[in-house]
Each structure stands twice: as structure tokens, then as C-alpha cells.
Amino acid sequence: MTLLIAGLLGLATVIALVGLIATSATPAVSPVVLSFVGSAAGVGPVLARVLLVVASALVAGPVLVGAPRVRVVAPAAGVAITAAAVTAGIGDAAWWAALAHAALVGAVLVLRSFPTAGRVASVLLTVAVAVEIAIVRWGAAMVLELLAAVVLVVALGLTVRASRYAVIASAAATALGVVLLVVEGPWTVSDLLGGTARGPVVLAQLLLPLLAGALSLAAAHTSGAGNASLLAPSDSSAPSSGGGTPATHDVVSLASGDSSDALPARGRATRRRELVRVAAGALGLGLAAVAVLGALPTSPQSPEPGRLLVRPVTVAGQSMALFVAPTAGGPTLIRLSSAPSDGPPSHSMGAMGGMHGGHDMPGAGWSIAAGGQDATFAPRDGAPGRWALLDVPADTRELTLTGPGGTATVPVVIGPTGPADPAVLAGPDGPECADALLGDLLGGGRGVACPSTALSPADARALTLAVTDLRGRGLPSLFLVGDDSPRSRAADALVRDTAARIGLPVSAAPTPDDGLLVTSGWAQARRTLTGTTEQATRTPTFTGGVFLAPWLLTSGVLSAGASTMLPLGFTPQEAEPRGYAALLTTISDDAAPSSSGYLAWAREQGRPDGDVRLFGAATIDVMPGMPGMNHGDRAGAWLPGGALVPMSGPLS
């Protein structure tokens, strides 16, 4: 019979694993994103599902191991059926799935008096419980959580029966918990001990079976007559060696022996029963912890030298996203943004404040500290979120984020910064470099050089084609605004050479008829566009048009100008650029996609450069439904509250 049970359970588990693996796919997104994304279900549905899982386990486990008359089975069946109805009623499960689960629970309850049929039904219910837990996962975590659920159900049944095998089953559940911790994390002590919501739950699913095993072992070594299992007094499924039923064994002892010996024996039996009850409760809570794991975001990114660190942080109940640039110690760039909220974002131009993609940034009063050094977060021109430049000591292992009402710690690793230049990260082009590092990280890369350190061949080609096209459109002259970065200086030289070759004058000082071409970084570009827009309200200014370099495609820059044009080697309205923009919204509320970030991501995805086209950007609301418009109320918008549309075909 034992072999039959093991064979049925093994076969059913294998079938469930094959089915889950065949019908689920590992999300093709970075683990960083998954650390911000939890279950869409609220607390109520999660609690209902946990109740369903634990109650069903209390029905299946005892019947599976040959203790069908345990007191807890019948009430647990009622709870499980009720929980199944609740999950369907609140829309957390399909009605057919809830009915099937309730039918399995009822079948176990009805057939438990028939050893073979009852055990077959309990095997199916055990696998149903495991699938309920593992179906929201994928990959190795899915397999491990399914196996952990099966082992916990068996351990729960053995514990309730007070079997000597309960210790072994609890140890197996603990071992699976250790493997799940190694595979899924959290991988830092601070995260494990409460730095994330996942940490304590992972500890619970690991330590509670260990506690149950220790209690079962203590119960097994508590000598004396009496049955420790949670059996009904009339249960005759496990006869004792003395010829009476387990529940009447103490009575036999009292009648046939010295009462002074029988009373301590009864006390020991009571102690065994209490130990078994607590052990069963620990296993039930451990199973609940495994069920809750599927509703939580995955473990946050572990810090690595040379890579941008992006982590969810909670301070006094407020969820934030923290971005820490690679650091070897010294000045370190850090960005703070609000984590995604359930409510719709504000995409009005007033809410943008000219700084970010349309969501409210964290308010004042936030700071970051390490080794006695601290820095306050503040907005930066053209960039989303708030930024701080912190002088990090070389022996730092964690940063302390302080906000209104509380603090949080974030682990960091000091080491080589990789391709990114620390001096650039600490300078005015730091936010753009951090955004490129973010795109590279989300694409699975190992680091990227700061874009402002060199003019890329793709950008050089786009500028050359754009300047040539503008001359063909009749632009009378051009005025350039750049900065001291290597990219801007190279772009300035390239534009002047191209203009000279095609006969387009470049003005030494701005005139009203000029076209303005901005080749600086984000901060200078925003200030230039802000000044130009204000001046245009008083006097004719750059009537030839305002043009931007390709790397200035970000809402923090575009929102400062009423109407601009820029050459791009990709189309923001296409699926992949919109998908990248939507991906960013899973990390922060003030997500603002940029060409630098997108291109770093696209390179890691193997996306080739496309044809160069001129695009027009207008920061005015347009009628909804117009083709090609990037409205702020759509996921994946590159210019919330405005429009970004192609103004030419492929340039050549």
C-alpha cells in the first residue's frame, strides 16, 4: 500500500510538473522588473487562496497517510469548500476551477473510509494544492514550490498521525526551503531579515518545517502510553498493540495498573498531543508561507560591481525605487523615484514640471547616507526623479535612505565601475549615463559606456542626414548650442563640416531667421529650450525651427519646448520602443524613456539600427485617437501629454 501511495503521488506530481512547464513561460524581462511586480490580487484574494490551500492540505494529508478519521479532516473540508466558493465569488479563480477543487475535497471526505479510493482522491487533491501554489511561478521556482507543497502536505498528514516518518518529511521540506532560498533569494542578510516583504516569508517557509520536525522528534521521544495523533475517540484505523483503540489505551492503563504510574503516563501523552498539534500548526503556516510567495515580487537585485543597482525600497509604508550608479567609492550618483502606484498617473504638462514623465516625484525631506556622509535628493534639469551625489567611503556595505517617517537600508558593493566613467556619472551628464545603464541592465547587459563620452556612428549619421535634409527644406541658416562634452564637441565639428559642404551658413550669433540645433546634454538642452520658448512669446525667435540631437529624445527635454524636431533611427510608436517605455513604468511612477536608454536595451536585444527619419515633438494636447500620437494616458508613451510624430520618410 505504501508503494501504491508513493507511486500514485509521484506519477501525479510528474504529470502536474509537465503540464505546468508546458503551459507556462519564463517572462522575457529582467529580474529587476520582476522585483517590482507582485500579484495583481489584493490582500483579500491572497488570504482566501491561502486558506483554501491550507484547509485542503489538512483534508488530503491525513487521508493520504492512512489516518482518515482525524478530527480535523471534516471541519477542514468545510473550510476548503467555502474558501473555493469565495475565490470564485471574488473573481480570483474561474468557477469551473473552484467547483473542481471543491469536488476533489468532497470526494476525499466521502471516500476516506475506502482505503484505495480515498488515497487516490487525496493524491489528486494534494497535486491540486501544489498546482494552486506553483501555477503563478515559472522555471526552477515553479518546480521547487510545487515539490515543496507536495512534501508539506505529506508532512502535515504524517505529523497529524504522529508518525515516526514526520521528522523525515519535515526535514525534506526544510531542505527544499533551503534550495528555494539559494535559487530565488533574498541573497543578503538585510533583505532576508526584513529589508523586503519576501525575506520574512522565505524564512518562515524554511524555519517552520524545521521547527515542526524538532517538535515531532520531541514528541517521539516523550515516553508513555497514549496516542499523540489528533484522532477522534472512535477512530479504529490505527489499533494499538495492547488490543484497545488508541483513545482508550489510557483508560486500560488506569484500570489495570497502579494509579500513581498511570497519571504521569497520561501527562506525558497530553504533552505529546500538544507537541503534535504545535508541529502541525507550524507545517500549516509553512505551507501558507509557500503559497504567499507567489503573490510577492521576486527577490531584489543583488549589488554587483560595475552594474547599476535598481531596487524597491519601502520607507514608512511609502514604496520607492532607488537607482545607485556603479561606484568604486567617492562621488556616487543616486536616483530616487516613486514606485508604481495603482492609481492612474498624472500626465498634464503642469504635473510634469518640465522635469519628468508626468508623475509626482517624491517630496522634499529625502536623503541618503553612508559612512557619516549624507546627501539630499533634489530634481535635476531634464531628468526624471530626484538625484543625490553622495561621497561614498570605500569600505561601505550599505546605504541608509531616510524619508519622512522612517529609514531603510540598501546593500551596495564597492568595486570597479565597468565601462561607465565615474567622472561622467558625477557630472551634468550623469542622469543620461544612468539611464543608459538602466537600459543595458534591463536588456541583460554587463555595463555600457556613458553616451556623452563619444559621438556614436549612428548619431553622427543621423545628424549628417538631418542637416542635409534641412538645407533641402530651405533652412536659411543654423545656430548651434552645445556643451563641453566630447560628444557635443564632435557633433559641433561634424555639423559645421556638413554645413560647409552643402552651403548652409552657421551663425556665430543667433538671428531671428536661424534654425536652432541643440547638441548638448539633457540639462543644458532643457535650459536652452526653456529660454527659447519664453523669448518666443515676446519676439520672433528661431523662426527656422528648433532641432535637437537624437540623444535628446526624453520627455524632460522635449517638454520644455513648444515644438521641436529631431532625427531618430527608430520609430517610437512601434511595438518595441513602446514596450520598452511600458517596461520602465513597472519600476517607477516617473518613468521617462530616453533614446540613450532604449538604444542600450535594443543593442542587448540584437535590434539593428533602422532608417533615419525626422520626428516632430509638440508639447500640446491633441485630439484623442489621432494616428501616431503618443498620448499620456497610454502605456508606452514617449511624450506624455504631447505628440511625437514622423515628419519625413527615410532620409538618405
C-alpha positions as CSV (number, residue, x, y, z in Angstrom):
1,M,0.0,0.0,0.0
2,T,2.9,2.4,0.8
3,L,4.4,1.7,-2.6
4,L,1.0,2.3,-4.2
5,I,0.7,5.7,-2.5
6,A,4.2,6.7,-3.4
7,G,3.7,5.6,-7.0
8,L,0.4,7.5,-7.4
9,L,1.8,10.6,-5.8
10,G,4.9,10.5,-7.8
11,L,3.1,10.0,-11.1
12,A,0.6,12.7,-10.4
13,T,3.3,15.1,-9.4
14,V,5.3,14.4,-12.6
15,I,2.1,14.9,-14.7
16,A,1.5,18.2,-12.9
17,L,5.1,19.4,-13.5
18,V,5.0,18.5,-17.2
19,G,1.7,20.4,-17.5
20,L,2.9,23.5,-15.7
21,I,6.1,23.6,-17.6
22,A,4.3,23.1,-20.9
23,T,1.8,25.9,-20.3
24,S,4.0,28.5,-18.6
25,A,6.8,30.5,-20.0
26,T,9.6,32.4,-18.2
27,P,8.9,36.1,-18.6
28,A,11.2,37.7,-21.1
29,V,12.0,40.6,-18.8
30,S,14.8,41.4,-16.5
31,P,14.7,40.1,-12.9
32,V,15.0,43.7,-11.9
33,V,11.5,44.3,-13.2
34,L,10.1,41.3,-11.5
35,S,11.4,42.5,-8.2
36,F,8.9,45.4,-8.6
37,V,6.0,43.3,-9.8
38,G,3.8,41.3,-7.4
39,S,0.5,39.6,-7.7
40,A,-2.3,41.9,-9.0
41,A,-4.6,40.3,-6.4
42,G,-5.3,42.3,-3.2
43,V,-4.9,41.1,0.4
44,G,-8.4,39.5,0.5
45,P,-7.9,37.2,-2.5
46,V,-4.5,36.1,-1.3
47,L,-5.8,35.3,2.1
48,A,-8.7,33.3,0.6
49,R,-6.3,31.3,-1.5
50,V,-4.0,30.6,1.4
51,L,-7.0,29.4,3.4
52,L,-8.0,27.2,0.6
53,V,-4.5,25.7,0.3
54,V,-4.0,25.0,4.0
55,A,-7.5,23.7,4.6
56,S,-7.2,21.4,1.6
57,A,-3.9,20.1,2.8
58,L,-5.5,19.3,6.2
59,V,-8.0,17.2,4.3
60,A,-5.6,15.5,1.9
61,G,-2.6,14.8,4.1
62,P,-4.2,12.7,6.9
63,V,-6.2,10.5,4.4
64,L,-3.1,10.1,2.2
65,V,-1.1,8.6,5.0
66,G,-3.8,6.4,6.4
67,A,-5.4,8.5,9.2
68,P,-8.8,9.2,7.6
69,R,-10.7,9.8,10.9
70,V,-8.6,12.6,12.2
71,R,-10.8,15.1,13.9
72,V,-9.6,18.0,11.7
73,V,-10.5,16.5,8.3
74,A,-14.2,17.2,8.3
75,P,-14.1,20.8,9.5
76,A,-11.1,21.5,7.2
77,A,-13.2,20.2,4.3
78,G,-15.9,22.6,5.1
79,V,-13.4,25.5,5.3
80,A,-11.8,24.4,2.0
81,I,-15.1,24.2,0.1
82,T,-16.1,27.6,1.5
83,A,-12.8,29.1,0.5
84,A,-13.1,27.7,-3.0
85,A,-16.5,29.4,-3.3
86,V,-15.1,32.7,-2.0
87,T,-12.1,32.7,-4.5
88,A,-14.6,32.2,-7.4
89,G,-17.0,34.8,-6.0
90,I,-14.3,37.5,-5.8
91,G,-13.0,36.6,-9.3
92,D,-9.7,35.2,-8.1
93,A,-10.5,31.8,-9.7
94,A,-12.8,30.6,-12.5
95,W,-16.0,28.9,-11.3
96,W,-15.2,25.7,-13.0
97,A,-11.8,25.5,-11.3
98,A,-13.3,26.3,-7.9
99,L,-16.0,23.7,-8.5
100,A,-13.4,21.1,-9.5
101,H,-11.4,21.8,-6.3
102,A,-14.4,21.6,-4.1
103,A,-15.4,18.3,-5.8
104,L,-12.0,16.9,-5.0
105,V,-12.3,17.9,-1.4
106,G,-15.8,16.4,-1.2
107,A,-14.5,13.2,-2.8
108,V,-11.8,12.8,-0.3
109,L,-14.2,13.3,2.5
110,V,-16.7,10.8,1.2
111,L,-14.2,8.1,0.1
112,R,-11.9,8.3,3.1
113,S,-13.4,5.1,4.6
114,F,-12.3,3.2,1.4
115,P,-8.5,2.9,1.7
116,T,-7.6,2.7,-2.0
117,A,-10.3,5.1,-3.4
118,G,-9.7,7.6,-0.6
119,R,-6.0,7.7,-1.1
120,V,-6.3,8.1,-4.9
121,A,-8.6,11.1,-4.3
122,S,-6.2,12.5,-1.7
123,V,-3.3,12.2,-4.2
124,L,-5.3,14.2,-6.7
125,L,-6.2,16.8,-4.1
126,T,-2.6,17.1,-3.0
127,V,-1.5,17.7,-6.5
128,A,-4.3,20.3,-6.9
129,V,-3.0,22.1,-3.8
130,A,0.5,22.1,-5.3
131,V,-0.6,23.4,-8.6
132,E,-2.6,26.2,-6.9
133,I,0.7,27.3,-5.3
134,A,3.0,26.8,-8.2
135,I,0.9,27.9,-11.2
136,V,1.8,31.6,-10.7
137,R,5.5,30.9,-10.9
138,W,7.9,29.7,-13.6
139,G,11.1,28.0,-14.2
140,A,13.1,26.5,-11.3
141,A,11.0,28.3,-8.7
142,M,7.8,26.8,-10.1
143,V,9.2,23.2,-9.8
144,L,10.6,23.8,-6.3
145,E,7.4,25.3,-5.0
146,L,5.3,22.5,-6.4
147,L,7.6,19.9,-4.8
148,A,7.7,21.8,-1.5
149,A,3.9,21.9,-1.5
150,V,3.6,18.1,-2.0
151,V,6.2,17.4,0.7
152,L,4.5,19.8,3.1
153,V,1.1,18.1,2.6
154,V,2.6,14.7,3.2
155,A,4.5,16.0,6.3
156,L,1.3,17.6,7.6
157,G,-0.5,14.2,7.3
158,L,2.3,12.3,9.0
159,T,2.5,14.8,11.8
160,V,-1.2,14.8,12.5
161,R,-0.9,11.0,12.6
162,A,2.1,11.2,14.9
163,S,4.1,9.0,12.6
164,R,7.8,8.5,13.1
165,Y,8.2,9.5,9.5
166,A,7.0,13.0,10.2
167,V,10.5,14.1,11.2
168,I,11.9,12.9,7.8
169,A,9.2,14.6,5.8
170,S,9.7,17.9,7.8
171,A,13.4,17.7,7.1
172,A,12.7,17.2,3.4
173,A,10.5,20.3,3.4
174,T,13.3,22.3,5.2
175,A,15.8,21.1,2.6
176,L,13.5,22.3,-0.3
177,G,13.2,25.6,1.6
178,V,17.0,26.0,1.6
179,V,17.2,25.2,-2.1
180,L,14.4,27.7,-2.8
181,L,16.3,30.3,-0.8
182,V,19.5,29.7,-2.8
183,V,17.7,29.8,-6.2
184,E,15.3,32.6,-5.5
185,G,16.8,34.6,-2.7
186,P,16.8,37.1,-1.0
187,W,20.6,36.8,-1.0
188,T,21.5,39.5,1.5
189,V,21.1,39.3,5.3
190,S,19.3,42.7,5.4
191,D,16.8,41.6,2.8
192,L,16.2,38.3,4.5
193,L,15.6,39.8,7.9
194,G,13.0,42.3,6.8
195,G,14.6,44.6,4.2
196,T,11.9,43.2,1.8
197,A,8.5,41.7,2.3
198,R,9.7,38.5,0.7
199,G,12.5,37.9,3.2
200,P,10.5,37.0,6.3
201,V,8.2,34.8,4.3
202,V,11.1,32.9,2.8
203,L,12.5,32.5,6.3
204,A,9.1,31.2,7.5
205,Q,8.8,28.6,4.8
206,L,12.3,27.4,5.7
207,L,12.2,27.5,9.5
208,L,8.7,26.4,10.3
209,P,9.1,22.9,8.9
210,L,12.4,22.7,10.8
211,L,10.5,23.6,13.9
212,A,7.8,21.1,13.2
213,G,10.5,18.4,12.7
214,A,12.0,19.2,16.0
215,L,8.7,19.1,17.8
216,S,7.8,15.8,16.1
217,L,11.1,14.4,17.3
218,A,10.5,15.6,20.8
219,A,7.0,14.0,20.7
220,A,8.5,10.7,19.5
221,H,10.9,10.8,22.5
222,T,8.2,11.6,25.0
223,S,7.7,8.1,26.6
224,G,4.4,6.9,27.9
225,A,1.1,5.4,26.8
226,G,-1.4,7.3,24.8
227,N,-1.8,8.3,21.3
228,A,-0.5,11.7,20.3
229,S,-2.3,12.0,17.0
230,L,-5.3,14.3,16.5
231,L,-7.7,11.3,16.2
232,A,-11.3,11.1,17.0
233,P,-12.0,9.0,20.1
234,S,-13.8,6.4,17.9
235,D,-11.1,6.1,15.4
236,S,-10.1,2.5,14.8
237,S,-7.9,2.9,11.9
238,A,-4.7,2.7,13.9
239,P,-5.1,-0.1,16.5
240,S,-2.7,-0.2,19.4
241,S,-0.5,-3.1,20.3
242,G,-2.5,-3.5,23.5
243,G,-5.6,-4.6,21.7
244,G,-7.7,-1.5,22.5
245,T,-8.1,1.6,20.4
246,P,-5.5,4.4,20.9
247,A,-8.0,6.7,22.5
248,T,-8.9,4.1,25.2
249,H,-5.4,3.0,25.9
250,D,-5.0,5.3,28.9
251,V,-8.3,4.0,30.4
252,V,-6.9,0.5,30.1
253,S,-3.7,1.5,31.9
254,L,-5.7,3.2,34.7
255,A,-7.8,0.1,35.2
256,S,-5.0,-2.4,35.2
257,G,-2.2,-0.7,36.9
258,D,-1.2,1.5,39.8
259,S,-2.8,4.9,39.5
260,S,0.5,6.6,40.6
261,D,2.1,5.2,37.4
262,A,-0.8,5.9,35.2
263,L,-1.2,9.6,36.0
264,P,2.3,10.6,34.8
265,A,1.7,8.5,31.7
266,R,-1.4,10.5,31.0
267,G,0.5,13.7,31.4
268,R,3.2,12.5,29.0
269,A,0.5,11.6,26.5
270,T,-1.1,15.0,26.8
271,R,2.3,16.6,26.3
272,R,2.8,14.5,23.1
273,R,-0.5,15.6,21.8
274,E,0.3,19.3,22.4
275,L,3.7,18.9,20.7
276,V,2.0,17.3,17.7
277,R,-0.6,20.0,17.5
278,V,2.0,22.7,17.5
279,A,4.1,20.8,14.9
280,A,1.0,20.5,12.6
281,G,0.3,24.2,13.1
282,A,3.9,25.1,12.1
283,L,3.6,23.0,9.0
284,G,0.3,24.6,8.1
285,L,1.9,28.1,8.5
286,G,4.9,26.9,6.4
287,L,2.6,25.8,3.6
288,A,0.8,29.2,3.9
289,A,4.2,30.9,3.5
290,V,4.9,29.0,0.3
291,A,1.5,30.0,-1.0
292,V,2.1,33.7,-0.2
293,L,5.5,33.7,-2.1
294,G,3.7,33.6,-5.4
295,A,1.9,36.9,-4.6
296,L,5.1,38.7,-3.8
297,P,7.6,40.3,-6.1
298,T,10.8,38.3,-6.7
299,S,13.9,39.0,-4.7
300,P,15.5,42.4,-5.3
301,Q,18.7,42.6,-7.4
302,S,21.9,41.8,-5.5
303,P,24.6,44.5,-5.8
304,E,27.3,43.8,-8.3
305,P,30.5,45.8,-9.1
306,G,30.2,47.7,-12.3
307,R,26.4,47.5,-12.6
308,L,23.6,49.9,-11.9
309,L,21.7,48.8,-8.7
310,V,17.9,49.2,-9.0
311,R,15.9,48.2,-6.0
312,P,12.4,48.6,-4.5
313,V,12.6,50.3,-1.1
314,T,9.8,50.9,1.5
315,V,10.1,53.7,4.0
316,A,7.2,54.2,6.5
317,G,4.8,52.4,4.1
318,Q,5.9,54.5,1.1
319,S,7.2,52.5,-1.8
320,M,10.2,53.9,-3.7
321,A,12.6,52.9,-6.4
322,L,16.3,53.5,-5.8
323,F,18.9,53.6,-8.5
324,V,22.5,53.5,-7.4
325,A,25.2,54.0,-10.1
326,P,28.3,51.8,-10.1
327,T,30.8,53.1,-7.7
328,A,34.4,52.5,-6.7
329,G,33.9,54.8,-3.7
330,G,33.8,58.6,-3.8
331,P,31.1,60.7,-5.5
332,T,28.2,58.3,-6.4
333,L,25.1,59.2,-8.3
334,I,21.8,58.0,-6.8
335,R,18.3,58.5,-8.1
336,L,15.1,58.3,-6.1
337,S,11.7,57.8,-7.6
338,S,8.2,56.8,-6.5
339,A,7.5,53.2,-7.2
340,P,4.5,52.3,-9.4
341,S,1.1,53.0,-7.8
342,D,-2.3,51.5,-8.5
343,G,-3.8,54.8,-9.5
344,P,-3.5,56.4,-12.9
345,P,-0.6,58.8,-13.4
346,S,-0.9,62.5,-13.9
347,H,0.2,63.4,-17.4
348,S,-0.6,67.0,-17.6
349,M,2.2,69.4,-18.5
350,G,1.8,71.1,-15.2
351,A,2.4,67.9,-13.3
352,M,5.4,67.2,-15.5
353,G,7.0,70.3,-14.1
354,G,9.3,70.1,-17.1
355,M,11.4,67.5,-15.3
356,H,10.0,64.1,-15.8
357,G,7.4,62.0,-17.5
358,G,4.3,63.1,-15.7
359,H,4.2,61.6,-12.2
360,D,4.7,63.3,-9.0
361,M,8.2,62.9,-7.7
362,P,9.0,62.2,-4.1
363,G,8.7,65.3,-2.0
364,A,11.4,67.1,-0.1
365,G,12.9,65.6,3.1
366,W,14.6,62.6,1.5
367,S,18.3,61.9,2.0
368,I,20.9,59.2,1.6
369,A,23.8,58.5,3.8
370,A,26.9,56.2,4.1
371,G,29.8,56.2,6.5
372,G,28.9,59.5,8.1
373,Q,28.4,61.2,4.7
374,D,24.9,62.3,3.6
375,A,23.3,64.0,0.7
376,T,19.8,65.4,0.0
377,F,17.8,64.5,-3.1
378,A,16.8,67.2,-5.5
379,P,15.4,67.5,-9.1
380,R,17.9,67.8,-12.0
381,D,17.1,69.5,-15.3
382,G,15.8,67.2,-18.0
383,A,15.9,64.0,-15.8
384,P,13.1,62.1,-14.1
385,G,13.1,61.6,-10.3
386,R,15.3,63.2,-7.7
387,W,19.0,62.9,-7.5
388,A,21.8,62.9,-5.0
389,L,25.6,62.9,-5.3
390,L,26.9,61.0,-2.3
391,D,30.6,60.7,-1.3
392,V,30.7,57.0,-0.5
393,P,33.6,55.7,1.6
394,A,35.5,52.8,0.1
395,D,34.5,50.3,2.8
396,T,30.8,51.0,2.5
397,R,28.5,47.9,2.5
398,E,25.1,49.6,2.8
399,L,23.4,52.9,2.2
400,T,20.7,54.4,4.5
401,L,17.7,56.1,2.9
402,T,15.9,58.5,5.1
403,G,12.5,59.9,4.4
404,P,9.6,61.4,6.3
405,G,8.7,58.9,9.0
406,G,11.4,56.3,8.6
407,T,14.6,54.8,7.1
408,A,15.6,51.8,5.0
409,T,19.0,50.2,4.3
410,V,20.2,49.2,0.8
411,P,23.2,46.9,0.4
412,V,25.9,48.0,-2.0
413,V,29.2,46.7,-3.4
414,I,32.2,48.9,-3.9
415,G,34.3,47.9,-6.9
416,P,35.2,48.7,-10.5
417,T,32.6,50.8,-12.2
418,G,32.9,48.9,-15.6
419,P,32.7,50.9,-18.8
420,A,30.9,53.8,-17.3
421,D,33.2,56.7,-16.4
422,P,32.7,57.8,-12.7
423,A,33.6,61.4,-13.6
424,V,30.8,61.5,-16.1
425,L,28.3,59.9,-13.7
426,A,29.2,62.6,-11.2
427,G,28.8,65.4,-13.7
428,P,25.9,67.1,-15.6
429,D,25.6,64.1,-18.0
430,G,25.2,61.6,-15.1
431,P,21.4,61.1,-15.4
432,E,21.7,60.3,-19.1
433,C,24.5,57.8,-18.4
434,A,22.5,56.2,-15.6
435,D,19.5,55.9,-18.0
436,A,21.8,54.1,-20.5
437,L,23.0,51.8,-17.7
438,L,19.4,51.1,-16.8
439,G,18.5,50.1,-20.4
440,D,21.6,47.9,-20.6
441,L,20.7,46.3,-17.3
442,L,17.1,45.6,-18.4
443,G,18.4,44.1,-21.6
444,G,20.7,41.8,-19.8
445,G,24.0,43.6,-20.5
446,R,27.0,43.9,-18.2
447,G,27.5,47.6,-18.5
448,V,27.9,50.3,-21.1
449,A,30.0,53.4,-21.6
450,C,28.4,56.8,-20.9
451,P,26.9,58.1,-24.1
452,S,28.3,61.6,-23.7
453,T,31.9,60.4,-23.9
454,A,31.8,59.9,-27.7
455,L,29.7,60.6,-30.7
456,S,28.4,57.2,-31.9
457,P,28.4,56.4,-35.6
458,A,24.6,56.1,-35.6
459,D,24.2,59.6,-34.1
460,A,26.8,61.0,-36.5
461,R,24.9,59.6,-39.4
462,A,21.6,60.9,-38.1
463,L,23.0,64.4,-37.7
464,T,24.5,64.4,-41.1
465,L,21.3,63.3,-42.8
466,A,19.2,65.8,-40.8
467,V,21.4,68.8,-41.6
468,T,21.4,67.8,-45.3
469,D,17.6,67.4,-45.3
470,L,17.1,70.8,-43.5
471,R,19.1,72.5,-46.2
472,G,16.9,70.9,-48.8
473,R,13.8,72.2,-47.0
474,G,15.1,75.7,-47.4
475,L,16.6,76.5,-44.0
476,P,18.5,79.8,-44.4
477,S,21.0,79.4,-41.6
478,L,21.8,77.4,-38.5
479,F,22.8,78.3,-34.9
480,L,24.4,75.7,-32.7
481,V,24.2,75.2,-28.9
482,G,26.4,72.6,-27.3
483,D,28.5,71.9,-24.3
484,D,32.0,70.8,-23.3
485,S,31.3,67.0,-23.5
486,P,33.3,65.0,-26.1
487,R,30.1,64.0,-27.9
488,S,28.9,67.6,-28.2
489,R,32.2,68.9,-29.4
490,A,32.4,66.1,-32.0
491,A,28.8,66.8,-33.1
492,D,29.5,70.5,-33.4
493,A,32.5,69.8,-35.6
494,L,30.6,67.3,-37.8
495,V,27.6,69.7,-38.3
496,R,29.9,72.6,-39.2
497,D,31.8,70.4,-41.7
498,T,28.5,69.1,-43.2
499,A,27.0,72.6,-43.4
500,A,30.1,73.9,-45.1
501,R,30.0,71.1,-47.6
502,I,26.3,71.7,-48.6
503,G,26.4,75.5,-48.3
504,L,24.3,76.0,-45.2
505,P,25.5,79.0,-43.2
506,V,26.3,78.6,-39.4
507,S,25.7,81.8,-37.5
508,A,28.2,82.9,-34.9
509,A,25.4,84.7,-33.0
510,P,21.7,83.9,-33.1
511,T,19.4,85.7,-35.5
512,P,15.6,85.5,-35.7
513,D,15.6,83.6,-39.0
514,D,18.1,80.9,-37.8
515,G,17.2,77.3,-37.1
516,L,18.4,76.2,-33.7
517,L,20.2,72.9,-33.4
518,V,21.0,71.7,-29.8
519,T,23.7,69.2,-29.4
520,S,24.3,69.5,-25.7
521,G,23.4,67.1,-22.9
522,W,20.0,66.9,-21.2
523,A,20.4,69.7,-18.6
524,Q,21.8,72.3,-21.0
525,A,19.2,71.4,-23.6
526,R,16.3,71.9,-21.2
527,R,17.6,75.3,-20.1
528,T,18.1,76.3,-23.8
529,L,14.6,75.2,-24.8
530,T,13.1,76.9,-21.7
531,G,14.8,80.2,-22.5
532,T,13.9,79.9,-26.2
533,T,10.2,79.2,-25.5
534,E,10.0,82.2,-23.2
535,Q,11.7,84.5,-25.6
536,A,9.5,83.4,-28.4
537,T,6.5,84.8,-26.6
538,R,8.0,88.3,-26.8
539,T,9.9,88.4,-30.1
540,P,10.4,86.3,-33.2
541,T,13.0,83.6,-32.2
542,F,14.5,80.9,-34.3
543,T,11.7,81.0,-36.9
544,G,13.7,78.5,-39.0
545,G,12.7,75.9,-36.4
546,V,14.2,74.2,-33.2
547,F,16.1,71.0,-33.8
548,L,17.6,68.5,-31.3
549,A,20.3,65.9,-31.5
550,P,19.0,62.3,-31.4
551,W,20.1,61.7,-27.8
552,L,17.8,64.5,-26.5
553,L,14.7,62.3,-27.0
554,T,13.4,62.3,-23.5
555,S,10.3,63.9,-22.1
556,G,12.3,66.0,-19.6
557,V,13.9,67.8,-22.5
558,L,11.0,67.8,-25.0
559,S,8.5,69.2,-22.6
560,A,10.5,72.4,-22.3
561,G,9.9,73.3,-26.0
562,A,6.6,74.0,-27.7
563,S,7.6,72.4,-30.9
564,T,10.8,70.6,-31.9
565,M,12.2,68.2,-34.5
566,L,14.9,65.5,-34.1
567,P,16.3,62.7,-36.3
568,L,15.8,59.2,-35.0
569,G,16.9,55.8,-36.2
570,F,13.8,54.1,-34.7
571,T,10.1,54.8,-34.6
572,P,8.8,55.4,-31.0
573,Q,5.3,54.4,-32.0
574,E,6.4,50.9,-32.9
575,A,5.9,47.9,-30.6
576,E,9.4,47.5,-29.3
577,P,10.1,51.1,-28.3
578,R,6.6,51.3,-26.7
579,G,7.2,48.1,-24.9
580,Y,10.5,49.4,-23.5
581,A,8.7,52.6,-22.3
582,A,6.0,50.5,-20.7
583,L,8.6,48.3,-19.1
584,L,10.0,51.4,-17.3
585,T,6.6,52.1,-15.8
586,T,6.8,48.9,-13.8
587,I,9.8,50.3,-12.0
588,S,8.9,53.9,-11.2
589,D,5.9,56.2,-11.5
590,D,8.0,59.0,-13.1
591,A,9.4,56.7,-15.8
592,A,10.7,58.7,-18.8
593,P,12.1,56.7,-21.7
594,S,15.1,58.1,-23.5
595,S,16.8,57.3,-26.7
596,S,20.0,56.5,-24.8
597,G,18.3,54.0,-22.5
598,Y,16.3,52.4,-25.3
599,L,19.3,52.0,-27.7
600,A,21.3,50.4,-24.9
601,W,18.4,48.0,-24.3
602,A,17.9,47.4,-28.0
603,R,21.6,46.5,-28.6
604,E,21.4,43.8,-25.9
605,Q,18.3,42.5,-27.7
606,G,20.1,42.4,-31.0
607,R,18.0,45.1,-32.6
608,P,19.7,46.6,-35.7
609,D,19.7,50.4,-36.4
610,G,16.8,51.5,-38.5
611,D,16.3,54.1,-41.2
612,V,16.7,57.7,-40.0
613,R,13.6,59.9,-40.1
614,L,12.7,63.3,-38.8
615,F,10.2,63.4,-36.0
616,G,8.2,66.3,-34.7
617,A,7.5,66.7,-31.0
618,A,4.8,69.0,-29.7
619,T,4.0,69.5,-26.0
620,I,0.4,70.3,-26.5
621,D,-2.6,68.0,-26.0
622,V,-4.1,66.7,-29.2
623,M,-7.4,65.1,-30.0
624,P,-7.6,61.5,-28.7
625,G,-7.5,58.8,-31.3
626,M,-5.3,60.6,-33.9
627,P,-3.0,58.1,-35.5
628,G,0.7,58.2,-34.5
629,M,0.1,60.2,-31.3
630,N,1.7,59.3,-28.0
631,H,-1.0,60.3,-25.6
632,G,-0.1,60.4,-21.9
633,D,-3.0,58.1,-20.9
634,R,-1.5,55.2,-23.0
635,A,1.1,52.7,-21.7
636,G,4.4,53.2,-23.5
637,A,4.1,56.9,-24.3
638,W,7.4,58.6,-25.0
639,L,6.0,62.1,-24.6
640,P,3.1,62.1,-22.1
641,G,0.7,64.9,-22.7
642,G,2.0,65.7,-26.2
643,A,2.6,64.2,-29.6
644,L,5.6,62.7,-31.3
645,V,5.0,62.0,-35.0
646,P,7.1,61.3,-38.1
647,M,7.7,64.3,-40.3
648,S,9.6,62.7,-43.1
649,G,10.3,59.4,-44.8
650,P,13.7,57.6,-44.5
651,L,16.5,60.2,-45.0
652,S,19.3,59.4,-47.4
